[in-house]
Amino acid sequence: MKDKIKAALENLEPQLKRVAKLIEEAENEGIYSREDPQEQYLWSMNNKIGEKLNDVRRLLGQINAPVTEEGVLQKRTSGRYYLPSGEYYTSGSSIEYLITDSWGDQVWVYSSVEHNGMDYYIVNNPKLSLEGLRVRVKRLPIWD
C-alpha cells in the first residue's frame, strides 16, 4: 500500500504543478475583472487554491528529498542552534526532528522554527527544547 501511495503522489505532482502554473499565469495576465464581484471571488479562490497546491508540492518534495545530514543541535553564543557541520536553524527554517511519541515509538516530525523574542522554538511543539534535539537535514530540489 505504501508503494501505491508513493506512486500516486509522484504521478500527482506534475498535475499540481501544471494547475498552480495556470493560476499564476492567470494572475499575471490580469484576466479577472475588478468590477465584477464574481470575478473577484474567482480570483481570490483560485489564488487560495494555488497556494495550497504549492504547499502540497513542497511537502511532496520534503518527503522525497534525500537526507544529507543527521545530528544533535547545540546552541551557540549567537543564540542560534547549529549542527556540527555549521547548518543552523533560525526563524522560518524548516526542521525535521526525532521524538518519542506517546506510544514510545521514535518518529520524525516535520515543522518549522520561529523566535518568541527570547529563544527559538518549534512551531508545532513550542515547549520542546532545541538544545540536544536530534534533527536531520534534507536537500530539497530547486523550486520550479
TORTORNU-946782 format. One record per residue (C-alpha): residue number from 1; y, z, x. Coordinates in nm, 3 decimals. Example, Ala and Ser with C-alpha at 12.3 -4.5 7.8 and 13.67 -1.06 7.14 Angstrom:
! TORTORNU-946782
[atom 1,[-0.450,0.780,1.230]]
[atom 2,[-0.106,0.714,1.367]]
END
This chain:
! TORTORNU-946782
[atom 1,[0.000,0.000,0.000]]
[atom 2,[0.242,0.083,0.287]]
[atom 3,[0.193,-0.269,0.425]]
[atom 4,[0.263,-0.423,0.084]]
[atom 5,[0.585,-0.226,0.051]]
[atom 6,[0.691,-0.321,0.404]]
[atom 7,[0.620,-0.690,0.340]]
[atom 8,[0.804,-0.685,0.007]]
[atom 9,[1.109,-0.522,0.167]]
[atom 10,[1.106,-0.772,0.454]]
[atom 11,[1.099,-1.056,0.201]]
[atom 12,[1.379,-0.894,0.002]]
[atom 13,[1.624,-0.858,0.292]]
[atom 14,[1.724,-1.229,0.316]]
[atom 15,[1.789,-1.236,-0.059]]
[atom 16,[2.006,-0.924,-0.037]]
[atom 17,[2.198,-1.083,0.248]]
[atom 18,[2.250,-1.408,0.052]]
[atom 19,[2.382,-1.233,-0.260]]
[atom 20,[2.607,-0.998,-0.061]]
[atom 21,[2.749,-1.302,0.122]]
[atom 22,[2.817,-1.482,-0.209]]
[atom 23,[3.003,-1.178,-0.340]]
[atom 24,[3.206,-1.158,-0.020]]
[atom 25,[3.289,-1.530,-0.035]]
[atom 26,[3.400,-1.498,-0.398]]
[atom 27,[3.631,-1.214,-0.295]]
[atom 28,[3.778,-1.420,-0.011]]
[atom 29,[3.831,-1.725,-0.232]]
[atom 30,[4.012,-1.527,-0.500]]
[atom 31,[3.810,-1.673,-0.787]]
[atom 32,[3.882,-1.383,-1.023]]
[atom 33,[4.190,-1.397,-1.245]]
[atom 34,[4.421,-1.099,-1.205]]
[atom 35,[4.548,-1.146,-1.562]]
[atom 36,[4.206,-1.126,-1.730]]
[atom 37,[4.066,-0.771,-1.772]]
[atom 38,[3.708,-0.902,-1.795]]
[atom 39,[3.754,-1.097,-1.470]]
[atom 40,[3.889,-0.785,-1.301]]
[atom 41,[3.590,-0.591,-1.433]]
[atom 42,[3.351,-0.851,-1.289]]
[atom 43,[3.537,-0.846,-0.958]]
[atom 44,[3.513,-0.467,-0.942]]
[atom 45,[3.146,-0.452,-1.042]]
[atom 46,[3.045,-0.731,-0.804]]
[atom 47,[3.217,-0.552,-0.518]]
[atom 48,[3.030,-0.232,-0.601]]
[atom 49,[2.702,-0.424,-0.616]]
[atom 50,[2.782,-0.594,-0.284]]
[atom 51,[2.846,-0.257,-0.119]]
[atom 52,[2.514,-0.122,-0.249]]
[atom 53,[2.327,-0.432,-0.132]]
[atom 54,[2.476,-0.387,0.214]]
[atom 55,[2.375,-0.019,0.208]]
[atom 56,[2.016,-0.123,0.133]]
[atom 57,[2.026,-0.380,0.414]]
[atom 58,[2.146,-0.113,0.659]]
[atom 59,[1.864,0.121,0.552]]
[atom 60,[1.610,-0.156,0.597]]
[atom 61,[1.748,-0.219,0.944]]
[atom 62,[1.724,0.153,1.018]]
[atom 63,[1.360,0.169,0.913]]
[atom 64,[1.257,-0.129,1.126]]
[atom 65,[1.471,-0.062,1.434]]
[atom 66,[1.282,0.038,1.748]]
[atom 67,[1.313,0.393,1.879]]
[atom 68,[1.477,0.378,2.221]]
[atom 69,[1.508,0.746,2.296]]
[atom 70,[1.398,1.085,2.170]]
[atom 71,[1.525,1.419,2.291]]
[atom 72,[1.688,1.754,2.225]]
[atom 73,[2.062,1.785,2.159]]
[atom 74,[2.282,2.002,2.375]]
[atom 75,[2.643,2.099,2.308]]
[atom 76,[2.882,2.010,2.589]]
[atom 77,[3.216,2.171,2.672]]
[atom 78,[3.383,1.883,2.484]]
[atom 79,[3.222,2.020,2.166]]
[atom 80,[3.012,1.708,2.119]]
[atom 81,[2.636,1.707,2.102]]
[atom 82,[2.460,1.496,2.363]]
[atom 83,[2.117,1.383,2.469]]
[atom 84,[2.038,1.399,2.842]]
[atom 85,[2.088,1.020,2.862]]
[atom 86,[2.452,1.059,2.754]]
[atom 87,[2.403,0.942,2.394]]
[atom 88,[2.633,1.158,2.182]]
[atom 89,[2.698,1.232,1.816]]
[atom 90,[3.040,1.259,1.655]]
[atom 91,[3.191,1.213,1.308]]
[atom 92,[3.038,0.915,1.130]]
[atom 93,[2.737,0.887,1.361]]
[atom 94,[2.402,0.815,1.202]]
[atom 95,[2.132,1.058,1.305]]
[atom 96,[1.755,1.088,1.268]]
[atom 97,[1.634,1.441,1.327]]
[atom 98,[1.297,1.616,1.315]]
[atom 99,[1.248,1.917,1.090]]
[atom 100,[0.962,2.113,0.943]]
[atom 101,[0.965,2.073,0.564]]
[atom 102,[0.877,2.334,0.302]]
[atom 103,[0.507,2.241,0.328]]
[atom 104,[0.505,2.299,0.702]]
[atom 105,[0.493,1.928,0.790]]
[atom 106,[0.719,1.776,1.052]]
[atom 107,[0.926,1.489,0.915]]
[atom 108,[1.201,1.263,1.047]]
[atom 109,[1.512,1.270,0.830]]
[atom 110,[1.799,1.021,0.828]]
[atom 111,[2.156,1.138,0.774]]
[atom 112,[2.499,1.129,0.936]]
[atom 113,[2.717,1.365,1.135]]
[atom 114,[3.062,1.495,1.037]]
[atom 115,[3.302,1.762,1.160]]
[atom 116,[3.430,2.051,0.947]]
[atom 117,[3.723,2.149,1.172]]
[atom 118,[3.513,2.394,1.370]]
[atom 119,[3.192,2.215,1.462]]
[atom 120,[2.979,1.910,1.392]]
[atom 121,[2.719,1.928,1.117]]
[atom 122,[2.456,1.709,0.950]]
[atom 123,[2.577,1.590,0.610]]
[atom 124,[2.255,1.645,0.416]]
[atom 125,[2.175,1.975,0.593]]
[atom 126,[2.508,2.138,0.691]]
[atom 127,[2.359,2.477,0.784]]
[atom 128,[2.116,2.327,1.037]]
[atom 129,[2.238,2.377,1.395]]
[atom 130,[2.263,2.064,1.607]]
[atom 131,[2.210,2.268,1.924]]
[atom 132,[1.845,2.224,2.030]]
[atom 133,[1.769,1.978,1.749]]
[atom 134,[1.515,1.705,1.825]]
[atom 135,[1.662,1.364,1.746]]
[atom 136,[1.574,1.003,1.805]]
[atom 137,[1.790,0.703,1.878]]
[atom 138,[1.726,0.360,1.732]]
[atom 139,[1.887,0.034,1.837]]
[atom 140,[1.988,-0.149,1.525]]
[atom 141,[2.013,-0.526,1.509]]
[atom 142,[2.360,-0.678,1.517]]
[atom 143,[2.502,-0.691,1.165]]
[atom 144,[2.548,-1.038,1.020]]
END
